[in-house]
Amino acid sequence: MEGRRCLRNAPQIGGAGGNRRRRQGSDEPRRRKRPMLAAPSAGVDYFDALPDDILVFVLSKLSSSADHPQDLFNAFLTCKRFCALENQPLVLAKASRRCLAVKAKAWSEAAHGFLRRCVDSGNLEACFILGTIRFYALGNRGSGASLMAKAAIRSHPWALYSLAIIQFNGSGGSKNAKDLRAGVALSARAAFCGHVDALRELGHCLQDGYGVRRNVNEGRRFLLQANTRELVSAIASSPAWRNGQRRLMTAEGIAEAAAIASGGGSALLSDFGWNLPPPEPHPANRFLVDWFESAATSLPEDLRLCSQRNCGRPETRRHEFRRCSVCGVVSYCSRACQALDWRLSHKAECVPPAIYDVAAAGAGAGVGATD
């Protein structure tokens, strides 16, 4: 009897009692089987079911990484939903510098409207590019300066430096409209934001006392910083140049760098044997170069372009830009453009005017006749 009672009270393995006790003793919730998903029916487009936020995010990533404006425009043409989202502020605000690189040959009202919509979305690059185009190419000085100032207020380095050039030259006004102190202040702000040409411009101003109290040592220090940043930028952007040029790591190169740092000179690093590649021009400058190269938009005969071939800035009045003090043939909108063009080409081309050669030849002939 006792054996039967024990067997009767003992839980059966795999029985209901054992399962009930296991469920009561475990704290884990009971898992349910996932329902089987039905196979997609033919003709259903799941792309239309995606929310607009996901599509806007995809388009904003494309606009921030596109190399050409056509990349973004082609995406808008792929489907109706992308086309409907082309004017979303997030997409236009994230557009990169290359995505906004409108070519002068393709300039139209549609291109102007695209840049204007990007400006309304808060894109700083679009503010600077459209402001430069309006100020120099279209001749709308007030609107162009206002757009560049809008970008400069938010510390856009290219806009700050462009406004500094306008203040140095008095562009868009008379010769008395120059404000050297404002130009120095804008250059200092642009240099603080990482603009190499602005840093070099500030160094020359300090060396010459142009718009600021003269400080030769401080000016040389800024020029050295500009040269160093130029070298670092060239190394970072050109692996082939970095592998081919080892002069900086030699003892001779270190000695020359130390001589510059101690105040022995303020020339560009290329003057000491380091052939740096020219920096990539900004899309706004490239637009100006192509714009004034065409015959339909050529400058009047009494106005000149900046002789630095990648600048493109034109004079807004006669004799606005500074000319080379040796040859008097080339003219530059800024000292940074003069320094860059000197090492690119003008160093080998700069010769005194022919009138001095004729005078020297005449003087030599007179001395010979007297003897």
Secondary structure as UniProt FT lines:
FT   HELIX           2..9
FT   TURN            13..14
FT   HELIX           16..25
FT   TURN            42..43
FT   HELIX           46..49
FT   HELIX           52..65
FT   HELIX           69..76
FT   TURN            77..78
FT   HELIX           80..84
FT   TURN            85..87
FT   HELIX           89..93
FT   TURN            97..100
FT   TURN            105..106
FT   HELIX           109..120
FT   TURN            121..122
FT   HELIX           124..132
FT   HELIX           133..137
FT   HELIX           141..153
FT   TURN            154..155
FT   HELIX           157..169
FT   TURN            170..172
FT   HELIX           175..177
FT   HELIX           180..192
FT   TURN            193..194
FT   HELIX           196..208
FT   HELIX           216..237
FT   HELIX           239..244
FT   HELIX           247..249
FT   HELIX           251..259
FT   HELIX           260..264
FT   HELIX           269..272
FT   HELIX           283..293
FT   HELIX           295..297
FT   TURN            301..302
FT   TURN            309..311
FT   TURN            318..319
FT   STRAND          322..323
FT   TURN            325..327
FT   STRAND          331..332
FT   HELIX           335..341
FT   HELIX           342..346
FT   HELIX           347..349
FT   HELIX           354..370
//
